[in-house]
Amino acid sequence: MVMSSTELLARIAAGKAAVLAQTHFMHRSFGQVKSEWKYDGTRVTAADVAISQNIFADLGAQFPEDQFFSEELAETDAPIPATARYVWVLDPIDGTNNYATGIPYCAISLALLEDGLPVYGVVYDMARRVLMHGGPGFGVRDGEREAQVKTSLPDSNSMLGFHSPFDKAYAHHATALVENFKLRGLGSSTLHLAYVAAGLLDATVDHNVRIWDIAAAVPMVRAAGGEVQFLNGEPFPMRAFNLKMGRIQFVAGNAGTCGRLRVLLGA
């Protein structure tokens, strides 16, 4: 895989432009859109659908040979094979519950995959009005700032992103974490992981996500010197897009932090 290929660079530039083009609409509709509940208990708004349509119309016109997958635009809930060299995976608003109710921790999350592997991520952090982006071989930018994962080992003052597990069989993990660290639950798994890449959080632990929630931030963490260690199976390379996929569990941070977390969780 040639990380500096003309084809890849063109897509990176287009992806950043496509996300930035939707930020005005995102802010304008914030806290004002009606929402509905989907079969899996997640919320969707008209803004989610509009952002998906607009970003994919923009990118599709430039790269018609690519495949485009969004949580909100899939025509079927059956697995769809990912066969193109370049595949885009979009979560138009990660943190829709926050967005619909007027809590600003939400993000546009756009991932570019090559041969099923995430090579670049673009995340618009609405709360801070900052575009975060990067991937292996490119480094990570948090707005105008070059970013990296925190290198220190975790201690009682370390801040971890964590959401209550969807499956309450893992509720004891919350006890282990809260006894050892300071926890932050922002309502956006994308931001938790992207904030690890930016060095804003020391680490994150998640039990609830699907591939569109994290595909953009995974390459950012890896590019920033960190690790994303999956606890229930490696989701990449992505060979199919599946709305009904199982929930992904992972820890992320520097190597030492990931090791410490796995010991605490018994994972």
Stockholm file with secondary structure:
# STOCKHOLM 1.0

chainA/1-267         MVMSSTELLARIAAGKAAVLAQTHFMHRSFGQVKSEWKYDGTRVTAADVAISQNIFADLGAQFPEDQFFSEELAETDAPIPATARYVWVLDPIDGTNNYATGIPYCAISLALLEDGLPVYGVVYDMARRVLMHGGPGFGVRDGEREAQVKTSLPDSNSMLGFHSPFDKAYAHHATALVENFKLRGLGSSTLHLAYVAAGLLDATVDHNVRIWDIAAAVPMVRAAGGEVQFLNGEPFPMRAFNLKMGRIQFVAGNAGTCGRLRVLLGA
#=GR chainA/1-267 SS CCTTCHHHHHHHHHHHHHHHTTHHHHHHHTTTSCEEECTTSCEEEHHHHHHHHHHHHHHHHHCTTSEEEETTTCSCSSCEECCSSEEEEEEEEETHHHHHHTCCCCEEEEEEEETTEEEEEEEEETTTTEEEEEETTTEEEETTEECCCCCSCCCTTCEEEECCCSSGGGHHHHHHHHTTSEEECCSCHHHHHHHHHTTSSSEEEEEEECHHHHTTHHHHHHHTTCEEEESSCCCCSCCEECTTCCCEEEEEESHHHHHHHHHHHTC
#=GC SS_cons         CCTTCHHHHHHHHHHHHHHHTTHHHHHHHTTTSCEEECTTSCEEEHHHHHHHHHHHHHHHHHCTTSEEEETTTCSCSSCEECCSSEEEEEEEEETHHHHHHTCCCCEEEEEEEETTEEEEEEEEETTTTEEEEEETTTEEEETTEECCCCCSCCCTTCEEEECCCSSGGGHHHHHHHHTTSEEECCSCHHHHHHHHHTTSSSEEEEEEECHHHHTTHHHHHHHTTCEEEESSCCCCSCCEECTTCCCEEEEEESHHHHHHHHHHHTC
//
